[in-house]
C-alpha cells in the first residue's frame, strides 16, 4: 500500500468518525432534528438516548405507570422512544376517545408486538391489518352472534357452566384454594362452546394444558424480556422467554389441529356446531366455486381460533378473579351485593334480564373492571396516514399507545380514581348510571369484538357465585393484608393468592 493509499485510508476512517461524532452531537442536542419538522410540531417527550431511547426511564415491570407519570409532565399527547422505536402515547379519556373514535380510520391499524408478529405471521383478528383483518373480524362477529353471543342460547350455556363451577368450589369445603384454574376453565368453556361447538371437562388433561399454555403466553407476552425483544428484535433473539413462547404456541397449534381434524371428520354443512365448522364450510364453498385465493385458509383459521380462545378466556377470567378478590378484601361491599341478590332474586338462578333490578351489583362489576384496568395500554395501534392531532404532527406508521388506564383512572372523570368505589356508577337515587370514560374494552374499530359476551359472562358468573358463597381471605390473612398488586403481562392479573369460598346458609 503506497503513501497516498495509507493517507486516503486513514482519512476515510477519520471522516467517518468525525461524521458520526457530529451526528451524535446533533442527536443529543436536538433529537427532534431527525423528525419531519416541516409538517409541524411533533408531540413533546423526554430526551432519548441514542439506540436506548427512553429505556432507562421505563419501569419494565409496570411500564404503564411510567407512561402515566410522563403524561403529567408532557401532556395528553407525548412521545417516548422504546429503544429506537418512536411511540406516541395518548393519555386521558378525552384524548383517547378522540383518537380511537373520532379519528378511528387514522388510529385504527394494529402495530403487532415483535413476538406476536413472529407467532401469528399477520394472520387472525388480534394482530393483523388490511383486508385479511377486515374479512376475519366481519366473519368472526357474524358467527359469534350466530352461535349465541349476546343471545339467550349463550346465556343458557353460561348458566349451565356456573353450575359446574359451583360444584368445583364446593369440593374445597370452605378451605382456602387458588381460584385461577377453575375460573379459567369455566370461562374458557364458554368460548369453546361457541368456537368448537362443545365444552370440556375440567379434569380433561388436554383442556387443562390448553388453558394453562394460553395463560402463560399472556403472562410472557408482557414480560420485561419480551419488551426488550420488541425494542431490539435482531439483538436479543436468544432470550429464554421468546423460545418458550414459540414452544408453547407450537404446542397449542398442534392441539388445535387435532381438534380441527376431528371436527372435519364429522362436518355437516347444513348443521354447523360452532365457528370452526362455519369457517370450514365457507372455505369448502369458496374452493368449489373455483376461488383458490381467499382469506379463508388454514393459517387464518388457526390464528383466529387461538386469538378468540385467548381473548375469550384470559380477559374475562382475570376480571372475575379480581372481583372475587375485591369481595374478600371489602366484606361490607360483599354484604351489600349479597343482600341485594337475596332481596331481588332470592334462591332462583340469576338471569341477564335481572341486571336492571340489581344496580348495586352491576355497579360493583363495572367498578371491578374500572379499577383493575386489566389491559392498561390496549394493544399497540399505529397511524395509517399523517395527521395533525391536538396541534401535534404524527407521521404515518407511528406506533401509538392508547393509555386505557389513564381513562379509567382519569381524575377529571372519576371522583375517587384509585379507590374501589362502586358509587362511581350510581346516581343519587342509587340507580345504575353509565359513564362515558368507562372503556375497558377499548373503543373505535378495534374495540373488543367479544364485549357483549364478556359482559354477560361477568354478570352471570359473578352473581351466581355470590349467591352461593361468601368469599374470605385464607386463614391467618386479614382483609387489609390481601394484596391488590397486579402481575404484569399483556393483561394485569391479581398476584397469586388463595380464598375461602364458604357456602351460604
N, C-alpha and C positions, 0 to 999 in steps of 0.2 A: 504494500500500500504506500503510494507516494505522499509527500508532504501535503499536497493540495487535497488528497483524499482524506487524510487524517484531519485536516482543518475542517473540511466540509462535514465529516462525520461528527466531530466534536461540536461544530456549530449547530447541526440539526438537533442534537440532544439538548444543547443549551437553549435553543429556541423553543423546543417543546416544553422543557422545564419552566422556562420563563412564561410561556403562554399559559401553562397550567396554573402557575402562581397567580397570574393576572386574573384568570377566570375564577380561581378560588377566592381571591381577594374581592372581586366584584360580587361573588355569590354571598360571601359573608357580610359585606357591607349592605347589599340590597338584593335579597333572594328574588324579590318581585321583578327585578330587571330581566329575568328569564321568562316572565309571563307575558301574555299578549296584552300589554298595557294600552295599545292603540284602540282597543274596543271599549275601554272604560276601567273604572276602579274595581279591582278584584277584592273578594272578601278578606278582611284582616285576619291575623292569627299570629301565634308565637313564631319567633325566628327559628327556622330549621337549620340543622347542621348538614353539611354535605353527606350524602348517602344515608345517614341515620335519620335525617328529618327531625321530627319531634319525639322520636322513640324514647329518649332518656327522660322525657317529661311524662310519659304514659305509664299508668299503673296497669300492667297487662293482666292482673288478676281481676281488676274491676275497671276496664277501660272507659265504660260509660260514666263513671264518677269523675274521671279526669276531664272528659268532654263537658260534663255539666259545670265543672269549676271554670273551665276555659270560657264557656258561654257567658259567665258572669263578667268576665273581663273584656271579651271581644264582641259580645252581642249575639243576636239570634241567628246570624249567618256568618260563619267564620271558616278559616282554612287551617287544616293541620296536615303535616306530612308524615305518613306512616312509612318510614323508610323513605325511598324515593317517590312513593306514590302520593299524589296530592288528593286530599279528601275535603270536600265541603260539608260541614256539619250544619244541620238545621235544628234549632232549639226553640222550645216554647210552642204551645198549642197553635196559636195563630199562624206562625211561620210554617210549621209542619203541615197544617191543613191547607194553607195557600199553595204550597208546592205540590202536595200529593193530590189535591182535589181540583183546585183552580187551574193548575198547570200540569195536569196528570199526563198529558202526552209528552211533555218535555222531561219530566222527572220519573217517567213510568218504566224505564228499562231496568233490568237487573244487572248488577256487576258481581258475578259469582266470586266467592272466596276461591283462592287458587286450588285448595284441596277439593272443593266441590266441582270446579271445572275439570279436574283430573278424573274424578269419580263418575260424574254424570255425562261428560262429553257433550254438554249443551242440549241434552235431551230432557224430557219430563216437563213439569209445570213450575217447579220452585225456582230453578236457577237458569232457565232458558229465556230466549228473546225471539222476536220476529214472528214469522208465520207459524213456525212449529209451536211456539208458546201459545199463540192465539188459538190455534186449532185444538191443542191439547186442553187448554183451560176451558174453552167452549164445550168440548166433548165431556170433560170431567164434570163441569157444572150441571149439564143436562142430565147425565147419567146418575150422578149422585142424587139429584132430585127424583129421577125416575125410580131409583131403588130406595127411596124413603126419606132422604134428608129433608128435615123440616115437616114431615108428614106424620100422620097417625101410625102408619106402619113402623116408622122408625121409633116413635115413642113407645110402642109395644115392645120392640127389641130392647130398648134401654131399660124399661121396667122389668122385663124378664131377667136381664143381666144384673139388675140391682139385687134380685133375689139370690142369685148365685154368689154375689159379693157379700151379702149379709151372712150367708151360711159359712163362708170362709172366716169372716170376722168373729162369728160365734164360737168357732173352734178354739179360739185363744182364751175363751172363758174369762174375759176381763183382764188377762195378763198383758204386759207390755209387749208390743211387736212392731216391726217395721212395716208400715203400710205400703211401701213402694211397689213390691211385686204384685200383690193382689189388686191394687188400684190400677196399675199399668195394664194388667191382663184384662180387667173388666172393661176399661175404656177402649183398649185395643180391639176387643171382641166386637165392638160396635162398628168400627171401620172395617174389620174383617168380614162382617156380615154383609156390608154394602159392597166391598171390593171383590171378595172371593165368593160370596153367596152363602157362607156358613161361619159359625163360631168355632172356637177351640176350647177344649177342657183346660182348666187352669194347671193341671198336672201334666199336660202334654209336653214332653221334653223339647220337641222341636219348636213348639209355640213359645215356650219359656226362653229358649235361645234366641229366637227371632226378636222378641220383645227386649231382652237384655242387650243384644248387639245393637239394636236401634238406639236405645238409650245411651249406650256407650259412644256411638257416633256423635250424638248430640252433645255429650259432655266434651269429647275430644275436639270437636269442631271449633269450639271457642276457647280452647286452652292456650296459654301463653306461647307454647311452641308452635301451634298452628297459626297464631297471629304473626309470629316471626316468619314462618314459612310463607305466609301470604305476602309479606313485605319483600322477602328475598328468596323467591322460589328456586332460583338456579344455584343458590349458595348453600341451602340447608335441606336438601332433599334426603339427607341421611337421618333426619330426626325419627326417633322411635315411634312417636305418635302418628306421623304420616304413614309409616309402614303398617302400623296396627290398623289404621282406618282403611287402608287398601285391603288388608286381610279380612277385616270384618265385613266390608262392603261386598267382597267376593263371596263370602260365605252366605250372606243374605240373598245375593243374586242366585246362587246355586239352589238355595232352598225355594226361592220363588219359581225358578224354572221347573222344579219338581211339582209344585202346586199347579202351575200353568199346564204342565203335561197331563196331570190327572183331569183337569177341567176340560182340556181339548178332547180327551177320550170320550167324555160324556156330553159334549157340547150339543145343544139343541137350539138352532137359530130362532125357533118360534117361542122359546121359553128361557130367556136369559136369567141366570141366577144372580148376577152381580156385574160390576164394572168390567172385570176381566172378560167374561162371556161377551158383553156388548162390544168390547174392543175387538175381540177375535172375529166376531160376526161382521163388523164393519170392514176389517182387514180382508176377510174372505170375499165379501161382496165387491170390494174395490178390485181385487185380483180377478174375479170372474168377469168384471167389466173391462178388463184389459188395462187397467191403471196399475202400472208397476212401480211408479214413483209417487209416493204419498207420505204423509207424516204418520200414517198408521203402520208402523213397522215394529219389530220386536224390541229394539232399543227403547223406543218411546213408551211402549207398554211396560217394560221392566222398570224404567226410571220413574215413570208417572206413578206406578203402583207403590214403589218404595217411598216416593215423596208423600203420597197420601197416607201410607202406613205410619211414617214418622210423624207427620204433622197431626194426623188423627189420633195418635197415641200420646205423644210427648207433651204437647201444649195443654191439653185438657186434663190429663192425669196429674201433671205438675201443679196446675192451678187448684185442682181438687185437694191435693195433699197440702197445699198452702192453707186452704180453707179449714181442713181438719186441725192443722197445727194452730191456727189462729183461734179456733174454738177452744182448744185446750188451754191456750195462753190467756184468753179473755173469757172466763167462765160466766160472767154476768151477761155478756152478749150471747153466749150459747144458751143461757137461761131464757132470754127473750125470744130467740129463734124457736126453741122447743115449746115455749108457752104459746107462741103464735100458731105453730103447727098443730098443737093439741086443741086449741080453741077453734081453728078454722077447719082442719082436716079430720081430727080425731084419729082413729086407728086405720082408716081406709088408706089405700095407695094414693099418693100424690100424683096428680096429672098436670100436664103443661097448662091446661086451662085454669088451674088454681093459682097461677103466678100472680094474676091481677088482685087476688084476695090475700096475698102474702107479701105486703110491701116491705116489711122489715127484713124478712128472709131474703127477698130479692135484692134489697139494698146491701145486705151483708155479702152476698155473692159478688155483686158489682164492686164493692169496696175491696174484696179479696183480689179481684183482677187488677184493680187500680193500684193498690199498694204493692202487690208482688211484682207487677210490671215485668212479666217473665221474658219478654223479647224487648230489651231496653233500647236497642238501636234499630229495630226492624232488620230485615235482611238488606244488604247494601243495594242501593239504586245507582243509576248513572244517567247523565243527561243525554238526550237524543239529538240536541241541537244547541247552538249558542243561545244564551239567554241573559238578559239583564234583569235580575231578580232582587227586589227591595234595594235598588240602587247599586247592586254589585254585579259585575260581569262574571258569568260562569261559562266556561268553554264546553263545547260538545265533547262527550265522552268522559267527563269528570265524574269520579266516584262521589256519591252523595250518601251521607248517613242521616236519615230522619230519626232524630233522637226521641223515640216514643215516650221514654221515661220522663223526658222534660215536659211533655204534655200532660202525662198522668200525674205528675208531681208539680205542675206549674203553680207557683204561689199566687198568681193573679187569677187562677181559675178555681182553686180549692182552698177552703178555709183552713184545713189542717193537712197540708200536703204530705207530711211524713208520718202521720199517725193513722192508726186503724180507726176510722170514724165513719160508720155506716150512715150517719146523718147527712153526709155529702149527697146522698141520693133520696132524701126525704124532705118534703116541704113542711111548713108549719103545722099542717094538719096530719102529719105522719103518713102522707101518701107518697108513693114512689114517684120520683122525677128523673127524667133523662138529663144527662149533662153532655153538652157538645164536646167537651175536652176528653170524654171517655172514649179513647181509641186504642184499646189493647189489641185489636185485630188489624191495626194499621188503617189505611184509607186509600181511596182512589182506585186505579185499575189493578193494583197489586194487593188489594185487601184480601184477607184470608178467605179462600173460596169455601171453607167449611165452617164459617162463622155461625150459621143458623144451627148446624149440628152441634157445635161446641156449646152454644148457649143452652140448647135443650139438654145435653148431657150433664152439664154443670148443675142445672136446676134440679133435674130428677135424681141424680146420684147424691147430691148434697142433701136435699130434703129427705130422701128416703133413709139415708144413713143417720141423720139427726133424729128421725122418728124412732129409730130402733136402738141407738146407742148414745151414751154420754162419753165424750172424749176427754181424757185427763192425762197429765204427764205421767211418765213412768215413775214407779215408787222411788222415793228419795230425791225426786226432782220437783222443784216448785214451779209455779206458773212463771215467775219472774226469771227463772233460770232457763226457760225454753228459748233456744237461740233462733232468732229470725235472720241471721246472716245467710245470704244466698251463696250457693255453689255455682260458679260461673261456667257456662258452656255456651252453646248457641242460644240456650234459654237459661233462665235463672231458676234453680230448683232449691228447695229447702235443704239445709245442712242435714246430714244423717241424724235421725232421731227415732225414738220409739214412743208410741202412745198406747194407752189402755182404752179399749172400746168396751165400756161397761154396758151391758144390756139394760134398756129402760124397763122399769117395772110396769 
